[in-house]
Amino acid sequence: MDMQKFYSMCLQGNVLKAIEYLKTFKDKNDDILMLIEQYEKRFLTDNEIYEIDSDDSWVKDVLNCYLRYFRSVLINNSIGQAEHRLISSLSKLVTINQHSNLDEIELELENIFKEKGYSFLGGVTSPFRGPYIWKNTLKKEFNVSLPDGKQEVVVYFITDFLMLSWAHFATMGKHYAGGWAKPEGLYYVNNGVENIDTNSTEFQVWFLKHEAQHLSDYKNFPNLNGSNLEYRAKLIELIYNPQPYNLIEKFLNQSKNDKSIPHSYAAYSIIKQLSSLIFGQEYVYDKDQWKNIKSDYISSIASELFIKNNKSLHESGNETEGLKLPHINEWGS
């Protein structure tokens, strides 16, 4: 039984495959049986009534439009057709016409939600659309050390969510984006935690250093594509995490050779490179093999990869969209 693998399938947009995998578990306990029932109700039937924490009928209508879109793309329907239906349904709730695109519609939605006391962030969390809608924001400043030096960053702690995009929907609320970087600063998703330990490895490395690297790259390489951004930020995690094996395990579950999913493709690229450099193999899937590798060795190899990547990007110029990943040949295999 591997629940991480199950949720990784969901986060890669393979919900139907994930349901079938869940059904293969032997000796299913009550929690697994209930989860199967929840997933079948949400994705194999079309009669779920979604719980929305608002008495505002317009807010409920908007969220239901997105929830229907999530369900559609996650059961492997055409993204293009699902977006067309999303445009059609959302355009009835705003003042602009049906021929507008989703970016224009979401700008209007942002303005209306602001009038109602909410922040709205639209756009794509690859590979699907899905907004983040929240009530409260708290601003703090931090000093972050990265390989290229220290930098001051602003962190916006955001709470009280109406929607946490498609990943939250795909995993029944178990997984969602924990934060992101925007030009004005970093956004930290606080979904119900009363006291955040800002000195923890999770906050300092997984969030702060990862997202601060994005901010640095936005400035130095403004055209860098999503896969390269995530590749570099995940290497930062490996460099600074005192227990990098935990990340290796996470990357193995997350890994997928699919360029349309930047997080998964970056994880695949890193595992592929580390497999070549550490084991002399193309790709090591066995988690037990990784357990035998010393933590400081994994971190040092990750540091070498980051330095090599840094040099290559600077040689390519600040207009580069990034390097082809994985770029194993320059290291040998």
C-alpha positions, 0 to 999 in steps of 0.5 A, a space after each residue: 500500500 503506497 498512498 504517496 504513489 496514489 496521490 502522486 497519480 492524482 497530482 499528475 492528472 491521472 485520477 481514474 488510474 489512481 482510483 483503479 490503483 487504490 482498488 488494488 490495495 489488499 486488506 482495505 481498512 475503513 479509511 481506504 474504503 471510504 476514500 474509494 467511495 469519495 473518489 467514485 462519487 466525485 469522479 465516476 458519477 456526476 451527482 456530488 453537491 460541493 460544499 462551498 463556505 459562502 452564502 453569496 450565490 454569485 460566489 457559489 456559482 463561480 466556484 461551481 463553474 471551476 469545480 465542474 471544470 476540475 472534474 472534467 479535466 481530471 477524468 481525462 477529458 479534453 482541456 480545450 473543450 473543458 476550457 471552452 465550457 468554463 468560458 461559456 459558464 463564467 461569461 454569464 457571471 461577469 459583464 464581458 462577453 462570451 468571446 473573451 478569453 479566460 485571462 480577461 474573464 479572470 481579471 474581471 473576477 479578480 475585481 469582483 472578488 476584491 469588492 466582496 472582500 477576497 483576493 483572487 489569483 487566477 491563471 494556470 497551475 500546470 497543467 490545469 486552470 484553477 484559482 486561489 481565493 482567500 480572505 486574509 493576508 499578513 505581510 512579513 520580511 525574511 533574509 534568505 541565503 542562497 548559493 548566489 548570496 543573501 536576499 531580502 524577501 517579503 512573504 505574504 501569509 494567506 489564510 481563509 480559503 474559498 478555493 485552493 485550485 485543482 490539486 486540492 480538489 484532486 486529492 480531497 484536500 490532502 495536497 495543494 500548492 503550499 506557496 508560490 513566488 510572484 514579482 512582489 514577493 512570496 505567498 505562503 498558504 496557511 490552510 488552518 495552521 494556528 502557529 507556523 514554525 518559521 524556523 522549521 526545515 519545512 518552512 526554511 527550505 521547502 518553502 522559503 529557499 525554494 520560492 526565493 530561488 524562483 524570485 532570483 531566477 525571475 530577475 536574472 532569467 525572466 524567460 526561464 520556463 517552468 521545468 527549468 525553474 522547478 529543476 533549480 528550486 528542487 536542487 536548492 531543496 536538496 542542497 539545504 535539506 539536512 535529510 535529502 533522502 526524504 526529498 529523493 523519496 518525494 521526487 521518485 513519487 512525483 517524477 514523470 517524464 512529461 514536460 507539460 507538468 513542470 514539477 513532475 518533469 523537474 523531479 524526473 530530470 533530477 532523479 535521472 541525473 543523480 542516478 547517472 552520477 551516483 549509481 552509473 545507471 539510467 534511472 534508479 527507481 528503488 528507494 532502498 538503494 537511495 537509503 544507502 547513500 550518505 546525505 552529505 553526498 547527495 547534497 554535494 552532487 546537487 550543489 554541483 548540478 546547480 553550479 553547472 546549471 548556473 554556468 550554462 544559463 549565464 552562458 546562454 544569456 538572460 533571455 534564455 528559456 532554459 536548458 533541455 532537461 535532463 542534460 546528462 551527456 555533459 556529465 557522462 553516464 
